Amino acid sequence: MLSLFATVVRDLLHLVLRWPFARRALHELSHANMRINDNALLKSFRSCGSNVTIHMPVTIVTPECVEVGANVSIAHYVHIWGAGGLIIGDDVMIGTHTSISTATHDYSVEDAPMSSTLILKPVVIESDVWIGSNAVILPGVRIGNGAVIGAGCVVTRDVGAMEIVVGVPGRVIRKRGEET
């Protein structure tokens, strides 16, 4: 059972949130520190273009190995492991909860723990690419200009320009501009 104080606060919030301007103000306040346009993270990249927006929280391991083009948007909860080198072109959108890894482990080595068999492979995401939410981009992959990576897709091999890729593992369903 709610205390009297909790009940009053709940009712007051319910009343205030009916006003559109109050709802918008509350939303802006809650997200005010969630967008990064100019800070230490952007400056820690190997290179970074203009108009880059990162919606926090994100995790970027070894940002000094990451190159980011102009007009790039990285959504909330994206994880990037960049030690193998990551190049993100211009006008790229990366959806929430996406993972991009440039590192893996060699599980074929039997005489050493897998944790000691780090393999680094660069990832290249060319310009005008849209990566949907919850996608996974594996090491060594190149995604061509204008490609679309569907939500939840696991990209295990190169994606050509203008290709639309979906599924697990990712497969090309068509090219942008083609009839369905």
N, C-alpha and C positions, 0 to 999 in steps of 0.2 A: 504494500500500500504506500502510495506517495505521501510524503510529508506535506504539510500545508505550504511550506516555502516552495518545494518542487512543483506543486500544483499551480501556484501563482506564476512561477517562472514559465512553466509550460503554456499556460493560458495566455500570458503576455506575449510570448514568442509567436504563438499561433495567431494572435491578433495582429501583431506587427508584420508578420510575413504575408499577410493578405494585401499589404500595400506594395505595389510593384516597385516603387523606388526603394523601399526598405529592403526588399528581397535582393534587388540588384546591388545595393550598397553592401549588404552582408556578404554576397558572393564576391564582390571586388575585394573586400577586406580579407576574406579567407584565402584569396588567391594572390594577394598583393606581393608576397615574397616568393611566389611559386614560379615566376617567369624570370629568366635570366637573359639579359641582353648585353651586359658589359660587366664582366667580373673576372675573378682569378681563373675560373674554369675555362672560359673562352680564351684567355691569354695563355693557358697552359697547353693548348693544342699546338701541334707542329706549325699549322697555319690555319687561319680562320677568316672567311669572307665576311661581308657586311650582312646585316639583317638576319642574324642567326638567333633563333629562339629555342631555348631549352626549358621545358616545363618540368620543374623539380617535383618530386625527387627522381633523379636518375643516378646510375652508377656507371662511371667511365674509368676503367682501370688502364693505366699507362696512356693518359691523354696526350703525352708528348709524342706518341706514335700515330696520332690521328690528325688527318687533314680534312677540314670542313670548308665547303664552298659557300657561296652567297645564297641568301634566301632559303636557308635550311631550317626546318622545324623538327625538333625531337620531342616527342610527347612524354608524359609522365611514365615513370617506372621502366624506362628503357635501360637495358644493361649492355654495355659495350666492353669487350676485352680486346684492347687494341695493340698488344705487344708485337704482333706480327705485321702491323701496318694496316691502317684503314684509311681509304680515301673516299670521301663523300662529296659528290659533285654539287653543282648549283641546283636550286629549286627542288630539293629532295624533302619528302615528308616521311617521317618514321613514326608509325603508330605506337600507341601505348603498349606496354608489356612486351616489346620486341627485344630479342636477344641477338647480338651480333658478336661473333667470336672469331678471333684470328689465331686462336691457340687451341691445340688439342693434345692428346696423349697417344703414344704408340703402344697399343695393347698387345701387339704381336711379340714384343720383347718379353721373354720369360724369365730371364735371369736378373731383372731389376724391377723395383716397384714401379708401377705405372705413373705414380706421382713424379718420378724422376725422368720421365721420357717425354718431355715437353717438345712439341712440334709447332713451329710458328709458320703460318701461311697468310699472306696478305689478302684482304678483301677490298674490292673496288666496287663502289656504287656510283655509276655514272649520273649524268644530270637528268632532271625531270622524272625522277623515280618516285613512286608511291609505294611504301611498304605498309601493309595493313597491320592492325593490332595482333599481338601474340605471334608474330612471325618469328622464325628462327633462321638466321643466316649463318651457315657453317664456314669454317676456315677455307681459304683458297678460292672463294666464289667471286665471279665478276657478274655484276648486274648491269645490263646495257641501257643506253639512253631511252627514256620514255617507258620503261618497263613498269608493270604493276605486279606486286607480290600480294596475293590474297591473304586475308586474315587467317591466322593459324597455320600458314604454309611453312614447311621446312625446306629451305633451299639448300640442296646438297651438291648442285653443279651449276655451271654458268647459265645465265639467262640472257637471251639475245635482246637486241633493241626492239622496243615496242611490244614485247611479248607479255602476255598475261599468264601468270603462273599461280596455281592453286594446289592444295592438297598436301598429303604426307606420304611419301616424299613429293616435293613440288613437281608438277608436270604442266607443260604448256597447254592451255585450252584454246588459245587463238592469239592473234595479234590485234593490237588496238587499231580501230578503224575498220576491221573486217566485220561482216555480217555474222550474227549469231546463228 
